[in-house]
Amino acid sequence: MKQTIFAAIFLLVAPAFSEGLSPDEVWAAAQKQAREKMDAGDWDGAQAILDRAKTMIATLKESGSDSLPASFEAPDIVDLRARAEQGDAQAQYDLGIRYLHGQGVKQDFAKTAEWYRKAAEQGHVFAQGNLGFAYENGRGVEQNYAKAVEWYRKAAEQGNAEAQKNLGRCYDNGVGVERNISESMKWYRKAAEQGNAEAQTFMGFSFYNIGQFDAAVEWFKKAAEQGNDDAQFDLGLCYDNGQGVIQDYGKAVAWFRKAADQGHASAQCNLGIHYYNGKGVVRDYVQAVKWCRKAAEQGYPRAQNWLGVCYSNGQGVAQDDATAFEWFLKAAEQGDETAQRNLGVSYMQGKGVSQNQVKAAEWFRKAAEQGDSSAQLVFAQMLEKGQGVEQDQDKALEWYRKAAEQGEAEAQSTLAWFLLHGIDGSRNPAKAAEWFRKAAEQGNANAQYNLGSLYESGNGVEKDFGKAAEWMKRSAEQGYPPAQCTLGYYYDQGQGVEKNDVKAAEWFRKSAEQGVATAQYNLGVSYESGEGVAQDYDKAVEWFRKAAEQGHAGGQFNLGLCYAKGRGVGQNSEKAVEWFRKAAAQGHEPAKDALKTLGLSETP
């Protein structure tokens, strides 16, 4: 939330001229201010400004000076000072304001505080509030939070809304006083009920923080309708998230736009993201870039990261990895964890910068340490492989666990694999099954396959062919080749599903076409036997060969048989023996027996 300077209400009774102005410059400034008065219908005020300017110019000419001296005081200041020195509280306050803004006198914060104090000690409410602000910010006085609270309280107790708001903020943040949410809310409410927009925003934020979203929305609306950009942004968030209101992306965008038009960086960023995602508005990458750039140029790290994403993907701007890298770096250096992860990707892939695995690991680690689960996963993988960092299985497991506990499915699946195989020295199939299940329920195909395998073997869970088939099917339907092959086997054997040779062949084919050697062998068997497909020895040979060339012993043996019998391929004893020996070298017993029958050794 923003802080605003204590409201200063005073009548400008003289034009503000700075030292160093020539007579011509004094007259030009006076004419400009007079025109403003005339535009407002204040003809007398305009004439007064011109008269005072003439007095100043005459003073300059009489002194023979070319410009206003530093010690020059406008005629009305002389009168104001005289009244202030006689103890007139309003004059003391007004003189403080003049010193604050350098109007008719040289700007001097110390003198501002001095005159505020004189007025404040006489009970002048605005002076008390302004003196509190001076102490809080160390402007013209030594910073002193306790004295700030003291003076805010004096003004607040007189009913001044701005002081009440500032006192509430001090209690809210524990500035100059022990933090006390109850007192904070009390003073915020007093100011808010007087219509103070900032206090209304603070009230909304306080209710938001304790989960009372309905009340938060009520106060945000009051402030937002007065034009408070923070409240407009916060109200937009409530509509965006459906907190205290029915979720409505269109209304979220409308409020973000109001705040964004006032230069609110967070709102500009959110508006840009909504254009990027097409939420509440028609997707428009050009508009996304426009709004993210506005926020990014204000130094807002989240927007800098998003602008980098647009450059990286060529969305709304010409694709440019180097510029994307620059924006990622700006955001990353401010601590934005998503940008740190994206910077890690840039270094890892050499996008927009020379490839550097060490730097990639550094940025992934920074993001991981801030809790970015995707970065934790990648950093764990780098530790496991020794990529850009020294290989360390124990640390890899630690980071996999952190990512898994945040719901990162791939990390959950990998952690389960560690536990299943005891890579960390403590094999625990039951725990492995738990983590595989978490990842599987998120749709991770690898985890679904492994969970199905555990149900098939009864490892870590009670054996259940039905559940094995259920999880295997989920994985297979996502295109996971090992699951497709296994599901084909289940249909072939009627294991956990009703036996169906046609479906078996279909799933073998899906897996085989993705290069799984066992599936290629099984599909070859289907074509050889005519189970689930029309019998076709040529196709059987084709698939046996694919499996054999990948080193599948069964495929090698069956291909050898095809050559021996001249089935689907020209009869060739030498080729048959060649493939029998390849299979026998892998310990394939039928191949060894075939060689013995032929009276041949297992090696040439």
ABEGO torsion letter per residue (X at the ends): XBBBBBBBBBBBABBBBBBGBBAAAAAAAAAAAAAAAAAAGBAAAAAAAAAAAAAAAAAAAAAGBABBBAABBBAAAAAAAAAAAAGBAAAAAAAAAAAAAGBGBBBBAAAAAAAAAAAAAAGBAAAAAAAAAAAAAGBGBBBBAAAAAAAAAAAAAAGBAAAAAAAAAAAAAGBGBBBBAAAAAAAAAAAAAAGBAAAAAAAAAAAAAAGBAAAAAAAAAAAAAAGBAAAAAAAAAAAAAGBGBBBBAAAAAAAAAAAAAAGBAAAAAAAAAAAAAGBGBBBBAAAAAAAAAAAAAAGBAAAAAAAAAAAAAGBGBBBBAAAAAAAAAAAAAAGBAAAAAAAAAAAAAGBGBBBBAAAAAAAAAAAAAAGBAAAAAAAAAAAAAGBGBBBBAAAAAAAAAAAAAAGBAAAAAAAAAAAAAGAAGBBBAAAAAAAAAAAAAAGBAAAAAAAAAAAAAGBGBBBBAAAAAAAAAAAAAAGBAAAAAAAAAAAAAGBGBBBBAAAAAAAAAAAAAAGBAAAAAAAAAAAAAGBGBBBBAAAAAAAAAAAAAAGBAAAAAAAAAAAAAGBGBBBBAAAAAAAAAAAAAAGBAAAAAAAAAAGBBABX
